[in-house]
Amino acid sequence: MQLDYAWFQRLQQIEQSRYFQGFVIAVIVIAALTVGAKTYRLPLWVEQGIGVLDIAITFFFLFEITIRFLSAEQKKRFFHDGWNVFDTFIVVASLVPLPDSEMVVIGRLLRVLRVLRLVSIVPELRFLINALLKAIPKMGYIALLMFIIFYIFAAVGSIFFAKIDEFLWGDIAISMLTLFRVATFEDWTDVMYDTMEVYPLSWIYYIVFIFLTTFIFLNMMVGVILEIMTNETRKEDHQQQEEHHDELLHQLQLLQQQVARLNNRMDQQQDKTDDS
């Protein structure tokens, strides 16, 4: 039992080691470089070397995920973390042989997805992704409001500007694509000047649309993300303070137990001295 516990502590030390984490990140970067290298025409011996390196990287990821699982204090809760599930799926799927030519494409895509493991390894990136996922519900309402604005302006643009340029304003769907071009400032002045030749005051239409979409709604999305990140940072700081407080209490209890043991020993020695 002591040997098992010693191995468990050793695995935890390896998993939490900065050197091990740094090596894992380096392997992920190398895996990303191998994926990019395969998009070039390379000599046969280089392709074979990359293939061997890819196999070695796959087995290293299997070794790394095994260490993370064995070093977890509660094995059943290991897969409660979505990042652990994602990493395990990518590693296991990479081990499955795919001889069929059509399935090889899926295997390549899985190897591309291994680059995303960098997000699960680096805590800062994981924090950003978690904050972004939590901001999606609020961002969805903003996106819905933006869609309504796009729809209204597209309908107005199609009604007034379809005769000027059928290619840009022929129907409401094409008009929405044109407005997306305007919102991203992709040569939007050319679109505005064409309509201003017929409707000189049509510049008001574009200015109002750009003001609503670019300067208001997009800033609202940024504000939502910043709010979520601020709240998550506060929660993380509060959690760290609680963990630090619990650790101090645990150490205080250990000190109290040691003091109690010393007092008992001193009392026993005093009783022996009195008896003698």
C-alpha positions in Angstrom: 0.0 0.0 0.0 2.9 2.3 0.8 4.5 1.5 -2.5 1.3 2.3 -4.4 0.9 5.6 -2.5 4.6 6.4 -3.3 4.0 5.7 -7.0 0.9 7.8 -6.9 2.8 10.8 -5.4 5.6 10.3 -7.9 3.1 10.4 -10.8 1.5 13.5 -9.4 4.9 15.2 -9.2 5.6 14.2 -12.8 2.2 15.4 -14.0 2.5 18.8 -12.1 6.2 19.3 -13.1 6.9 22.4 -15.1 9.4 20.5 -17.2 7.0 17.8 -18.1 4.3 20.4 -19.0 6.8 22.3 -21.1 7.9 19.1 -22.8 4.2 18.3 -23.6 3.7 21.7 -25.1 6.9 21.3 -27.2 5.6 17.9 -28.5 2.2 19.5 -29.4 4.1 22.3 -31.3 6.1 19.6 -33.1 2.9 17.8 -34.0 1.5 21.0 -35.4 4.6 21.5 -37.5 4.4 17.9 -38.9 0.8 18.6 -39.9 2.0 21.7 -41.8 4.9 19.9 -43.3 2.7 17.3 -44.8 1.0 20.0 -47.0 4.3 20.4 -48.9 5.9 18.1 -51.5 8.7 16.5 -49.7 11.3 13.8 -50.5 10.2 10.2 -49.7 12.7 9.8 -46.9 11.4 13.0 -45.2 7.8 11.8 -45.5 8.8 8.5 -44.0 10.6 10.2 -41.1 7.6 12.4 -40.5 5.4 9.3 -40.4 7.6 7.7 -37.8 7.7 10.9 -35.8 3.9 11.1 -36.0 3.5 7.6 -34.6 6.0 8.5 -31.8 4.0 11.6 -31.0 0.7 9.6 -30.8 2.2 7.1 -28.4 3.6 9.9 -26.3 0.2 11.5 -26.0 -1.2 8.1 -24.9 1.6 8.0 -22.3 0.8 11.6 -21.1 -3.0 11.1 -20.9 -2.3 7.8 -18.9 -0.2 9.7 -16.4 -2.8 12.3 -16.0 -5.5 9.7 -15.4 -3.4 7.7 -12.9 -2.3 10.8 -11.0 -5.9 12.0 -10.6 -7.1 11.7 -7.0 -10.7 10.7 -8.1 -10.6 8.6 -11.2 -14.4 8.7 -11.7 -14.4 12.5 -11.8 -11.5 12.6 -14.3 -13.9 12.5 -17.2 -16.2 15.0 -15.7 -13.8 17.6 -17.1 -14.7 18.4 -20.7 -11.0 19.0 -21.5 -10.0 15.6 -20.3 -12.7 14.0 -22.4 -11.6 16.0 -25.5 -7.9 15.0 -25.0 -8.8 11.3 -24.5 -11.0 11.3 -27.6 -8.2 12.8 -29.7 -5.6 10.4 -28.4 -7.7 7.3 -28.8 -9.0 8.3 -32.2 -5.4 8.9 -33.4 -4.6 5.3 -32.4 -7.3 3.8 -34.6 -5.9 2.5 -37.9 -7.7 4.0 -41.0 -6.5 2.0 -44.1 -9.4 3.2 -46.3 -8.5 6.2 -48.5 -11.6 8.0 -47.5 -11.0 7.5 -43.8 -7.5 8.7 -44.1 -8.9 12.2 -44.5 -10.6 11.8 -41.1 -7.3 10.7 -39.6 -5.6 13.8 -40.9 -8.3 16.0 -39.5 -7.9 14.3 -36.1 -4.2 15.0 -36.2 -4.9 18.6 -37.0 -7.2 18.7 -34.0 -4.3 17.6 -31.8 -3.1 21.1 -32.0 -6.1 22.1 -29.9 -4.6 20.1 -27.1 -2.4 23.2 -26.6 -5.5 24.9 -25.2 -6.2 22.2 -22.7 -2.5 22.1 -21.5 -2.0 25.9 -21.0 -4.2 27.1 -18.1 -4.4 30.7 -19.5 -5.7 29.5 -22.9 -8.2 27.2 -21.1 -9.4 30.1 -19.0 -10.0 32.2 -22.1 -11.9 29.5 -23.9 -14.1 28.7 -20.8 -14.9 32.4 -20.5 -15.8 32.6 -24.2 -18.1 29.6 -23.9 -19.9 31.1 -20.9 -20.3 34.4 -22.8 -22.0 32.7 -25.8 -25.6 32.8 -24.3 -25.4 36.6 -23.8 -23.7 37.0 -27.1 -26.5 35.0 -28.8 -29.1 37.7 -27.8 -26.8 40.4 -29.2 -26.3 38.4 -32.4 -30.1 38.0 -32.7 -30.6 41.7 -32.4 -27.9 42.3 -35.0 -29.7 39.9 -37.3 -32.9 41.9 -36.9 -31.0 45.1 -37.8 -29.4 43.4 -40.8 -32.8 42.1 -41.9 -34.5 45.5 -41.7 -31.7 47.4 -43.5 -31.4 44.6 -46.1 -35.1 44.9 -46.8 -34.9 48.7 -47.1 -31.8 48.4 -49.3 -33.4 45.8 -51.6 -36.5 48.0 -52.0 -34.6 51.2 -52.9 -31.3 50.1 -54.4 -32.3 46.9 -56.4 -32.8 49.0 -59.6 -29.4 50.6 -59.2 -27.3 47.4 -58.8 -29.2 44.0 -59.1 -26.0 42.1 -58.2 -25.7 43.8 -54.8 -29.3 44.5 -53.9 -31.3 42.0 -55.9 -33.0 40.3 -53.0 -32.9 40.4 -49.2 -30.3 37.6 -48.9 -27.9 39.3 -51.3 -28.6 42.6 -49.6 -27.6 41.1 -46.2 -24.3 39.9 -47.8 -23.7 43.4 -49.1 -24.4 44.8 -45.7 -21.9 42.4 -44.2 -19.4 43.7 -46.6 -20.3 47.3 -45.5 -20.0 46.3 -41.8 -16.5 44.9 -42.4 -15.5 48.0 -44.3 -14.6 46.0 -47.4 -14.8 48.7 -50.1 -18.0 49.9 -48.7 -17.5 53.4 -50.0 -17.8 52.1 -53.6 -21.3 50.7 -52.7 -22.3 54.0 -51.1 -21.1 56.1 -54.0 -23.1 54.0 -56.5 -26.4 54.6 -54.6 -25.6 58.3 -53.9 -25.6 58.9 -57.7 -29.4 58.2 -57.6 -30.2 59.0 -54.0 -27.8 61.7 -52.8 -28.9 61.3 -49.1 -28.4 57.5 -49.1 -25.1 58.1 -47.1 -27.4 58.5 -44.1 -28.5 54.9 -44.6 -24.9 53.6 -44.5 -23.7 55.8 -41.6 -26.7 54.7 -39.4 -26.1 51.0 -40.2 -22.4 51.2 -39.5 -22.9 53.1 -36.3 -25.4 50.5 -35.1 -23.6 47.3 -36.1 -19.9 48.2 -35.8 -19.8 50.7 -33.0 -22.6 49.5 -30.8 -23.3 45.8 -31.2 -19.7 44.7 -31.6 -18.7 46.8 -28.6 -21.5 45.2 -26.7 -20.1 41.7 -27.5 -16.7 42.8 -26.3 -18.2 44.2 -23.1 -20.0 40.9 -22.5 -16.8 38.9 -22.9 -14.9 41.3 -20.6 -17.6 41.1 -18.0 -17.5 37.3 -18.0 -13.7 37.2 -17.9 -13.8 39.6 -14.9 -16.3 37.4 -13.1 -14.3 34.3 -13.8 -11.1 35.9 -12.6 -12.9 36.9 -9.3 -14.2 33.4 -8.9 -10.8 31.9 -9.5 -9.2 34.3 -7.0 -11.8 33.5 -4.4 -11.4 29.8 -5.0 -7.6 30.1 -4.6 -8.1 32.1 -1.3 -10.4 29.4 0.0 -7.9 26.7 -0.9 -5.2 28.6 0.8 -7.4 29.1 3.9 -8.2 25.4 4.0 -4.5 24.6 3.7 -3.6 26.9 6.6 -6.4 25.3 8.7 -5.1 21.9 7.9 -1.5 22.9 8.8 -2.9 24.4 12.0 -4.7 21.2 12.9 -1.5 19.3 12.3 0.4 21.6 14.6 -2.2 21.3 17.3 -2.0 17.5 17.1 1.8 17.7 17.4 1.5 20.0 20.4 -1.0 17.7 22.0 1.4 14.7 21.4 4.2 16.7 23.0 2.1 17.6 26.0 1.1 13.9 26.4 4.8 12.9 26.3 5.7 15.6 28.8 2.9 14.5 31.1 4.0 10.9 30.9 7.6 11.8 31.6 6.5 14.0 34.5 4.4 11.1 35.9 7.4 8.8 35.7 9.5 11.3 37.5 7.0 11.7 40.3 6.7 7.9 40.7 10.4 7.6 41.0 
